[in-house]
Amino acid sequence: MESIFTSPDMIYMQQEDPANVVVVNGEESDAIDVNDQRFMFFIRNGQFSVNIKVDYINTLTEVRPPVKYLIDGDHFGEIGMLYDCKRTATVRSENYGDLALFK
C-alpha cells in the first residue's frame, strides 16, 4: 500500500476512466506507476465527495450534486479493481486528508 496526502478539490478517481488510472486535478498522476495495475483507495482521514455525471438523450450533460460523502474508514475504487471496468463515479477531496492506495 502507498500513502497519498490529499488537498481540497483534488480529484482521485474520474468517471469513465480505466481502472488503472489515478487522476489528480484532471491529469493522470505520474507519481504512481499505472501500467497494468488496478487501484482501490482506503480513506485514512479526510472527507471525499462522490459525484456521478448523467448524460441525457439530448446530449446535455448534468453533473449532479454529491451523491454521498466518504469519511475515515470508507473505501472507493473497488468496482473498477474487481471487474477491470471503467470507473463509475468521480471522487473529489473536500479537505486535506490521507489515502491508502491498494494495488
Contact map, one row per residue, 1 for C-alpha under 8 A:
1110000000000000000000000000000000000000000000000000000000000000000000000000000000000000000000000001111
1111000000000000000000000000000000000000000000000000000000000000000000000000000000000000000000000001110
1111100000000000000000000000000000000000000000000000000000000000000000000000000000000000000000000111100
0111110000000000000000000000000000000000000000000000000000000000000000000000000000000000000000000111100
0011111000000000000000000000000000000000000000000000000000000000000000000000000000000000000000011110000
0001111101000000000000000000000000000000000000000000000000000000000000000000000000000000000010111110000
0000111111000000000000000000000000000000000000000000000000000000000000000000000000000000000011111000000
0000011111000000000000000000000000000000000000000000000000000000000000000000000000000000000011110000000
0000001111100000000000001000000000000000000000000000000000000000000000000000000000000000000111100000000
0000011111110000000000011000000000000000000000000000000000000000000000000000000000000000000111000000000
0000000011111100000000111100000000000000000000000000000000000000000000000000000000000000011110000000000
0000000001111100000001111000000000000000000000000000000000000000000000000000000000000000011110000000000
0000000000111110100011110000000000000000000000000000000000000000000000000000100000000010111100000000000
0000000000111111100000100100000000000000000000000000000000000000000000000000000000000010111000000000000
0000000000001111100000000000000000000000000000000001100000000000000000000000000000000111110000000000000
0000000000000111110000000000000000000000000000000000000000000000000000000000000000000111100000000000000
0000000000001111111010000000000000000000000000000000000000000000000000000000000000000110000000000000000
0000000000000001111110000000000000000000000000000000000000000000000000000000000100011110000000000000000
0000000000000000111110000000000000001110000000000000000000000000000000000000100110011110000000000000000
0000000000000000011111000000000001111110000000000000000000000000000000000000000010000000000000000000000
0000000000001000111111100001100001000110000000000000000000000000000000000000000000000000000000000000000
0000000000011000000111110001100101000010000000000000000000000000000000000000000000000000000000000000000
0000000000111100000011111111100000000000000000000000000000000000000000000000000000000000000000000000000
0000000001111000000001111111100000000000000000000000000000000000000000000000000000000000000000000000000
0000000011110000000000111110000000000000000000000000000000000000000000000000000000000000000000000000000
0000000000100100000000111111000000000000000000000000000000000000000000000000000000000000000000000000000
0000000000000000000000111111100000000000000000000000000000000000000000000000000000000000000000000000000
0000000000000000000011110111110000000000000000000000000000000000000000000000000000000000000000000000000
0000000000000000000011110011111100000000000000000000000000000000000000000000000000000000000000000000000
0000000000000000000000000001111110000000000000000000000000000000000000000000000000000000000000000000000
0000000000000000000000000000111110000000000000000000000000000000000000000000000000000000000000000000000
0000000000000000000001000000111111000000000000000000000000000000000000000000000000000000000000000000000
0000000000000000000000000000011111100000000000000000000000000000000000000000000000000000000000000000000
0000000000000000000111000000000111111100000000000000000000000000000000000000000000000000000000000000000
0000000000000000000100000000000011111000000000000000000000000000000000000000000000000000000000000000000
0000000000000000000100000000000001111100000000000000000000000000000000000000000000000000000000000000000
0000000000000000001100000000000001111110000000000000000000000000000000000000000000000000000000000000001
0000000000000000001110000000000001011111000000000000000000000000000000000000000110010000000000000000001
0000000000000000001111000000000000001111100000000000000000000000000000000000110110000000000000000000111
0000000000000000000000000000000000000111110000000000000000000000000000000011110010000000000000000000111
0000000000000000000000000000000000000011111000000000000000000000000000000011110000000000000000000011110
0000000000000000000000000000000000000001111100000000000000000000000000001111000000000000000000000011110
0000000000000000000000000000000000000000111111000000000000000000000001111110000000000000000000001111000
0000000000000000000000000000000000000000011111000000000000000000000000011000000000000000000000001111000
0000000000000000000000000000000000000000001111100000000000000000000000111000000000000000000000001110000
0000000000000000000000000000000000000000001111110000000000000000000000110000000000000000000011111100000
0000000000000000000000000000000000000000000011111000000000000000000011110000000000000000000011111000000
0000000000000000000000000000000000000000000001111100000000000000000011100000000000000000001111100000000
0000000000000000000000000000000000000000000000111110000000000000011111000000000000000000001111000000000
0000000000000000000000000000000000000000000000011111000000000000011111000000000000000000111100000000000
0000000000000000000000000000000000000000000000001111100000000011111100000000000000000000111100000000000
0000000000000010000000000000000000000000000000000111110000000011011000000000000000000001110000000000000
0000000000000010000000000000000000000000000000000011111000001111000000000000000000000000100000000000000
0000000000000000000000000000000000000000000000000001111100001111000000000000000000000000000000000000000
0000000000000000000000000000000000000000000000000000111110111100000000000000000000000000000000000000000
0000000000000000000000000000000000000000000000000000011111111100000000000000000000000000000000000000000
0000000000000000000000000000000000000000000000000000001111110000000000000000000000000000000000000000000
0000000000000000000000000000000000000000000000000000000111110000000000000000000000000000000000000000000
0000000000000000000000000000000000000000000000000000001111111000000000000000000000000000000000000000000
0000000000000000000000000000000000000000000000000000001111111100000000000000000000000000000000000000000
0000000000000000000000000000000000000000000000000000111100111110000000000000000000000000000000000000000
0000000000000000000000000000000000000000000000000000111100011111000000000000000000000000000000000000000
0000000000000000000000000000000000000000000000000011110000001111100000000000000000000000000000000000000
0000000000000000000000000000000000000000000000000011110000000111111000000000000000000000000000000000000
0000000000000000000000000000000000000000000000000010000000000011111000000000000000000000000000000000000
0000000000000000000000000000000000000000000000001111000000000001111110000000000000000000000000000000000
0000000000000000000000000000000000000000000000001111000000000001111110000000000000000000000000000000000
0000000000000000000000000000000000000000000000001110000000000000011111000000000000000000000000000000000
0000000000000000000000000000000000000000000000111100000000000000011111100000000000000000000000000000000
0000000000000000000000000000000000000000001000111100000000000000000111110110000000000000000000000000000
0000000000000000000000000000000000000000001011110000000000000000000011111100000000000000000000000000000
0000000000000000000000000000000000000000001111100000000000000000000001111100000000000000000000000000000
0000000000000000000000000000000000000000011110000000000000000000000000111110000000000000000000000000000
0000000000000000000000000000000000000000011000000000000000000000000001111111000000000000000000000000000
0000000000000000000000000000000000000001111000000000000000000000000001001111110000000000000000000000000
0000000000000000000000000000000000000001110000000000000000000000000000000111110000000000000000000000000
0000000000001000001000000000000000000011100000000000000000000000000000000011111110000010000000000000000
0000000000000000000000000000000000000011100000000000000000000000000000000011111111000000000000000000000
0000000000000000000000000000000000000000000000000000000000000000000000000000111111111011000000000000000
0000000000000000011000000000000000000110000000000000000000000000000000000000111111111111000000000000000
0000000000000000001100000000000000000111000000000000000000000000000000000000111111111000000000000000000
0000000000000000000000000000000000000000000000000000000000000000000000000000011111110000000000000000000
0000000000000000000000000000000000000000000000000000000000000000000000000000001111111000000000000000000
0000000000000000011000000000000000000100000000000000000000000000000000000000001111111100000000000000000
0000000000000000011000000000000000000000000000000000000000000000000000000000001110111110000000000000000
0000000000000011111000000000000000000000000000000000000000000000000000000000000100011111000000000000000
0000000000001111111000000000000000000000000000000000000000000000000000000000101100001111110000000000000
0000000000000011000000000000000000000000000000000001000000000000000000000000001100000111110000000000000
0000000000001111000000000000000000000000000000000111100000000000000000000000000000000011111000000000000
0000000000111110000000000000000000000000000000000111000000000000000000000000000000000011111100000000000
0000000000111100000000000000000000000000000000011110000000000000000000000000000000000000111110000000000
0000000011111000000000000000000000000000000000011110000000000000000000000000000000000000011111000000000
0000011111110000000000000000000000000000000001111000000000000000000000000000000000000000001111111000000
0000001111000000000000000000000000000000000001111000000000000000000000000000000000000000000111110000000
0000011110000000000000000000000000000000000001110000000000000000000000000000000000000000000011111000000
0000111100000000000000000000000000000000000001100000000000000000000000000000000000000000000011111100000
0000111000000000000000000000000000000000001111100000000000000000000000000000000000000000000010111110000
0011110000000000000000000000000000000000001111000000000000000000000000000000000000000000000000011111000
0011110000000000000000000000000000000000111110000000000000000000000000000000000000000000000000001111100
1111000000000000000000000000000000000000111100000000000000000000000000000000000000000000000000000111110
1111000000000000000000000000000000000011110000000000000000000000000000000000000000000000000000000011111
1100000000000000000000000000000000000011110000000000000000000000000000000000000000000000000000000001111
1000000000000000000000000000000000001111000000000000000000000000000000000000000000000000000000000000111
